[in-house]
Amino acid sequence: MKKVLALFISLLFLFLFGSSVFAADASLSWEETGPTLEDVFGDTAHFVRLNEVDAKIWLPDYLAPVELTPEDLENNAVSCYLSEDETEMLYITYVDVNNLSLEAFQRQLAQNDITSQIIDVNGIPALIYMLPEDNVTMVTYSTVDGYFLQLMHYPYYDDFFTMILSSLQPDVIEEDAVPVEPVNPVSGLIHK
């Protein structure tokens, strides 16, 4: 089932965005991707509130919330979601960057030979880049209070994560997002 789903989502992604997430003027929106994901997952995925940052994201139920350790909290973690077999993870941080712009951060990444692209996600600019050596995809949003909201997805780039990315948005519709309590501790997974 997971392979069929991955193939379906990959084909949909290619249809919607061409051959690369780094295409010129790339954009993602829940209006475009949401109906397809909801059809595929039905009742096995829901919006989840990220209360610390007044946002919500749509996640499949197999990504369960995990309790953050003191080390995670020191690293400005907001949330962590992990599959039962620990083969997939979404780790979210909220970091004070003293009003660094996405463009300035993109230039810093380029100095380290990291390719990135600023894309539009639900009308909000986001910087997306891959770190193949760490087997992760990173997405960074700049906030009005001078922080970066960063989403790290393990494993390295998959179209499914890009589709989930399209769901991140301000939490303005209270009734469709549910708060989730962490269930078990996680430590060191960001360096897996």
C-alpha positions in Angstrom: 0.0 0.0 0.0 2.8 2.4 0.9 4.5 1.8 -2.5 1.3 2.4 -4.4 0.6 5.6 -2.4 4.2 6.8 -3.0 3.9 6.2 -6.7 0.5 7.9 -6.8 1.8 11.0 -4.9 4.9 11.1 -7.1 2.9 11.2 -10.3 0.6 13.8 -8.9 3.5 15.9 -7.8 5.1 15.7 -11.2 1.8 16.7 -12.8 1.3 19.6 -10.5 4.9 21.0 -10.3 6.9 19.6 -13.2 10.0 17.5 -12.7 11.5 19.5 -9.8 10.4 21.2 -6.7 13.0 23.8 -7.6 11.2 24.9 -10.8 10.9 28.6 -11.3 8.0 30.2 -9.5 7.3 27.0 -7.6 4.3 27.1 -5.3 2.3 24.7 -3.1 -1.2 25.1 -1.8 -3.5 23.1 0.3 -6.3 23.9 -2.1 -4.4 22.0 -4.8 -3.0 19.1 -2.9 -5.4 18.7 0.0 -8.3 17.0 -1.8 -6.0 14.3 -3.2 -4.3 13.6 0.1 -7.7 13.5 1.9 -9.0 11.1 -0.8 -5.9 8.8 -0.3 -5.8 8.9 3.5 -9.4 9.4 4.4 -9.8 9.4 8.2 -6.2 8.2 8.8 -4.7 11.8 8.7 -5.7 15.0 10.4 -4.6 18.6 10.9 -2.5 18.9 14.1 -2.0 22.2 15.9 1.5 23.5 16.5 0.3 25.6 19.5 3.7 27.2 20.2 3.7 28.9 16.8 0.0 29.3 16.0 0.1 27.1 13.0 -1.3 23.8 11.9 -0.1 21.0 9.7 -1.8 18.0 8.2 -0.2 14.7 9.2 -0.9 11.0 8.6 -1.7 9.2 11.8 1.3 6.9 11.4 3.5 9.9 12.4 2.9 9.9 16.1 3.9 12.8 18.4 6.9 12.1 20.7 7.9 13.8 23.9 10.7 16.3 23.5 13.8 15.8 25.7 15.5 18.7 27.5 18.1 18.6 24.8 15.5 18.9 22.1 14.0 21.9 24.0 17.5 23.5 24.2 17.7 23.1 20.5 14.4 25.1 20.1 12.3 22.1 19.2 8.6 22.7 18.9 7.3 19.3 17.9 8.5 15.9 16.8 6.5 13.2 14.9 7.9 9.7 14.3 6.7 6.6 12.6 6.5 3.5 14.7 9.3 1.8 12.8 11.4 5.0 13.1 11.9 5.2 9.4 10.2 8.6 9.0 10.3 11.7 11.2 9.2 15.3 11.1 11.1 17.6 13.5 10.0 21.2 13.9 12.1 24.0 15.5 11.5 27.7 16.2 14.8 29.6 16.2 15.6 33.2 17.0 17.7 34.4 14.0 17.7 38.1 14.7 15.5 39.0 11.7 17.7 37.2 9.2 15.8 37.1 5.9 15.2 34.0 3.8 17.3 35.5 1.0 20.2 36.1 3.4 19.9 32.6 4.7 19.8 31.3 1.1 23.0 33.1 0.3 24.6 31.5 3.4 23.5 28.1 2.2 25.0 28.8 -1.3 28.3 29.7 0.3 28.3 26.1 1.6 27.3 24.7 -1.8 23.7 23.9 -0.7 21.1 24.4 -3.4 17.9 26.0 -2.2 14.8 27.7 -3.5 12.3 30.1 -2.1 8.8 28.8 -2.9 5.3 30.0 -2.1 3.5 27.8 0.4 -0.1 28.9 0.9 0.9 32.4 0.2 3.9 32.3 2.6 7.5 32.3 1.4 9.5 29.2 2.4 13.1 28.2 1.7 13.4 24.5 0.8 16.7 22.6 0.6 18.1 19.2 1.0 21.0 17.9 3.2 21.8 14.6 1.5 24.7 13.8 3.9 22.2 13.9 6.8 19.4 12.3 4.8 17.0 15.1 5.4 14.9 17.7 3.7 14.6 21.2 5.3 12.0 23.8 5.0 12.4 27.2 6.6 9.8 30.0 7.1 10.7 33.5 8.4 8.3 34.8 11.0 7.3 38.4 11.7 9.0 38.2 15.1 12.5 37.5 13.6 12.5 33.8 14.1 12.7 30.8 11.7 10.2 28.1 11.8 12.1 25.0 10.4 10.7 21.7 9.4 13.1 18.8 9.0 11.9 15.6 7.4 13.8 12.3 7.5 14.4 10.6 5.2 16.0 12.8 2.5 13.5 14.3 0.1 10.3 12.5 -0.8 7.3 13.9 -2.7 5.0 12.9 0.1 6.7 15.4 2.5 6.3 18.1 -0.1 2.6 17.4 -0.3 2.4 17.6 3.6 4.4 20.9 3.4 1.5 22.3 1.4 -0.8 21.9 4.4 1.3 24.1 6.8 -0.7 27.3 7.5 -1.8 29.7 10.2 -4.2 28.0 12.6 -7.2 30.1 11.9 -9.8 27.3 11.8 -9.9 26.0 15.3 -12.3 23.1 14.9 -10.4 21.2 12.2 -7.1 20.9 14.1 -6.6 18.8 17.2 -3.9 19.3 19.9 -1.8 16.2 20.3 -0.1 15.1 23.5 3.4 13.6 23.1 3.6 9.9 24.0 7.2 8.8 24.3 10.6 10.4 24.5 12.9 10.9 21.6 16.6 11.8 21.7 19.3 12.1 19.2 17.0 11.3 16.3 17.8 14.6 14.5 21.3 13.1 13.8 20.1 9.7 12.6 
